[in-house]
């Protein structure tokens, strides 16, 4: 089952090729809150509610009418966060695990820690991953909308990832609604200057595919990340995700995010990105304004596309009260 929502209000449920409106709800957030209150899965609530008119979801996506699959009505209560160094996609990185830790970079040490302790046994807590904050709902971008890089950025590069969407119930428990493809857009040049600049490099928008996969995350995920320039593909590479291709379990990543009481406040929406091993910048590719990022993982429904735009230079005004 896939869920999506219209920018103008309305929830769509797609099962197979049939996409139909879910009557009685204006947003997936509202639908999820109702499911939590009723103590039933979202799928059961939709079955109880029934389905309405059929829609052409491909046409809606192409015309820019679909929003992020889930949004909070108050952007300040939507957290965008993520984890890095979680995927086992680099042979050289795996080989370096066998080297002595002396002389290893902090990134490589963190990667090795994840390989050794990121998949704990049930009931145990594994090693905590790298963690970062990307912003609130202001930085959440829908499929088809522009990814805006600030004027002061040194780079604007894609990161094809999977993201989990979580709503905090009145009981303080994180309820996972589902998963989508994400472009965890970052400034890799700034990050390379010094690893302590990672926090700055991550304060950028992130985009999310128009459909949310409801249910379990596939253990093995295959997708394609590409960049188009003037309508032609100028870079592309397959990417892998899912726990079979990760050094951490999803449960371990979830534990180390929601162990903080700050992130368990009733009503808040969390969108947590799980990391990637595939970046165009790693191949020396330099993006340009006007490039279009496309991330396609068929297991997660419709592909995600966004154009890179650079913001006009702005002054920062500080006034004394």
N, C-alpha and C positions, 0 to 999 in steps of 0.2 A: 504494500500500500504506500502511495505517495500523497503528501499533502502540500498544497501551495495556497497562496492568498493573493487576492487582487489589491492593487494599490488603492483602489476606490472603496474597498471593503468587500469581504466575501471569501469563503473558504472553498477550496476545490479538493476533491478526493479522486485520485486516479488509481484504478485497479486494472492492470492490463492496458488495453488501448482506450478504455472508456473513462473519460474524465467528467465528473458531475459535481454540481454545487452541493454544499452541505447546508441545508436550511437551518435558520435559527442562530447562526454565528457570523460575526463580521470579521473575525480574525482567528488565526490558529492559536494565538495566546489565549483568547477567550474560550476556545474549544478545549484546550488543554487544562485550563483552570476548572472548567466544568467536569472534566473527566476525573481530576484529582478530588474534587468535592464529592463526586458520586462514587469514588473508590472503584472505578472500573477502567480498563484500558481505553485509550482513545478509539481503537477499532470497534470496541463493543458499544461505545457511546454513539458512534456514527451509525452503526447497524440499528441501534434503537431509534435514532433520530430519523433515519431514512435519507435517501438522496433525492436531489431535485433535478433541475434542467442539465442537459448535456452541454458541455462547452468544448471549444477547440483550443486545447491548452498550448499546442505548438504555435498557433496563430497569436494567442495572447502573449506568449513569451517573445515572439518575434516583434510584436508591436510595443514592447516595453510596458505592458500592463500588469506584469506580475512583480510583486515585491519580494524582499527576503522572505524565506519560508515562514519565519517567526519573527515578530517584533514586539517589544514592550510598548504600551501606549505612552509611557514616559521614558524618553531616551536615556535619562540619567540612571534608570534602574535596569539597563541592559549592559552587561559586562562582556567585553570582547577580550579574551585571554588566550594564551597558547603555551605550548611546550616545544622545545627544540631538542635536537640530538636524540631522537626517539626511534629512528629508522635504520635498519641494517643494510642500507643501499650502497655502501662504498666498500669495495674490496680492500682498498688501501687502509681504510679506517679499521676494518676488521683485523687485518694483518698487524696493525700497530698495537692491538690488544696484547700481543705476545712480547712486546718490547718492555723494557724496564720503564717504570713511571717517571724516573728522573729524566728531565728534558722534555717531557710531554707537555703540550699546550693544555691549558685549562679545559678547552673544548674536548680534546682527546681524552683527558682524564674523566670528564663527565660522560662521554660516550662509553668508555670502558665500564664505568660504574653501572650504567644502564644495562649493558650486556650481562654483567655479573649478577645484578640484583634487581632488575626492572620487572621480572616476572615471578613474583613470590608465590608460594603455595597458598591455597585458600586459607583465610584466617590470619595470614601474616601480612605485614606491611613491607613493601619493597623500598628500594632506594628512591629518593625524591628526584624528579627530573629538573632540568632547567625550566624556568617559568618566566613568562613575560606578560605585560599588560598592553593592550593595543588601544583601549579607549572604551567609550560607551556607545550607545545606539546611534549617536551622531556620526560615528565612523562606519556604520554598517551600510553597505552599498548593495543594491539589487542588481540582478542580471540585466545587462543592457545599459546600465547607467555608467557614467564616467568614473574611473579611479583617478582621483585628483592628488597629484604629488605636490607638496608645498614648494614654494619658490626657493626656499633655502636648502632643499634636498639635494644630495649629490648623486642620487640614483633612484630609480623607481623600478623594482623588479618583482616578478611574480614568484609565488610559492604555492604549488598545487597541493592542497591538503584536504583532509576530512575534518569536519567539525561536528561536535555534539551539541545539541540544544537542550538545556535543562531549566526547569521552572521550580522554584522553591515553594513548597506547600506551606500551609499555615502551621504544620507540625515541624517546620525547619528542615525537612528532608528534601534532597534534590531529586526531582523526578525527570528522568531522561525521556524526552519526547521523540527524538529521532536524530538522524544524521544527514548532512548535506556535503556537497563539494564546496570548498572555499578557496579563494585566492588570498593568501595571507601576505598581502602586498607589503614590501619592506624596502629600506634603503641600505643595500648591502655595502656600498662604498663607505658610508658613515660607520657601519659596524666594523669594517676592516681596519679603520684607523686605530681603534682600540676597543677591545672587547667590552670595556666599561661603557662604551657608547651604544651597546645593544638596546638599552631602554629607550634612547632617543630614536634609534633606527626603526623601532617597532611602532612608534606613535604615528601611524598612518592608517588610512581606511583599509577595510577588508571587504571583499565581495563574497556573496553566497548564492549558490545555484537556486533556481526557482522552485525546485521540488525537494521535499524532505522525505527521506526514507524512514518509515515507521517500522520498528522491529529491530532485530539483532543486526549488529554490524557484521558484514561478511568477513570471514577470516582472511581471505585473499582478495585484494582489490587491484584491478588493472585499469589504468587510464592513460590518456595522452594529454600532454601539455604542449601548446604551440603558441607562437607569436606570429601574427600576420601584419605585414606592412604594405600599404597600398593594395590590399586585397590578396597578396601573395604570402605564402608561408616562408618565413625567413629563419625560423628555428623551431624545432619540435623534438620531443623526446618522450618516451613512455615513462610512466611512474608507477610505483607499486605502493600499496598501503594495506591496512588490515594487520591484525596481530601476527600473522605468519611472516610478515615483513618488518616487524617492529621489535625493538629491544625492550619495550615496556608493554604490559597489558593495559587495556583501556581502564580496567578497574583500578590499577595502580595510579594512573594519571588522574582519574577521578578522585581517588582518596586524597592525593596530595594537593588537590585544588580545594575540595570541599571540607578538608580538615580545619579550615579557618572559619570561625564563627561569622566573620565579616561577609563570607560568601554564602551564608545560609539564612539570609533574611527573607521572610515570607513575601512572596509576590515577585521577587527579582527574577530576571531572565539572564542566564549565562550561556554564552556561545564560546565553547572551548575548542581550539584548533590543536590537532594532535601531532603536527610536524610533517616533514617531508625529507626526501633524499635527492630531489631533482630540482635543479635551479639553472636557468639559462646563464646566470652570471658565472657559475662554475665552469662553463664552457667558454668564458671570455666574451659572451654576447653583451652588447650595450644597447639598451632600449632607447627609443626616441618617442617624443610626444607624437601622438596619433597612432602608435602601435596598438594592436588589439590582442589582448590575452584571451586564449580559449583553453578551457580545462574541461575535458570530457571523460567521464567515468560512467559508462552505460548502466552500471548497477545502481546508480543514484539518480537516474532519470535524465532530464534534459541537460545539455551542456551549459557551461557558464562562460559568458563572453562580456568583456569590458574594455573600453578604450582608455589608454593612458593620456591624461591631460595634466599640464603643469599650471599651477595657480599663478596668478599675477602677484608681483611682489607687494607685500603689505607692511605697513609700519606697526610696531607694537606700542600701543598707547597705555601708559600707566599714569593715573592721576591720584593725587592726594585727596583724601576725604577730610 
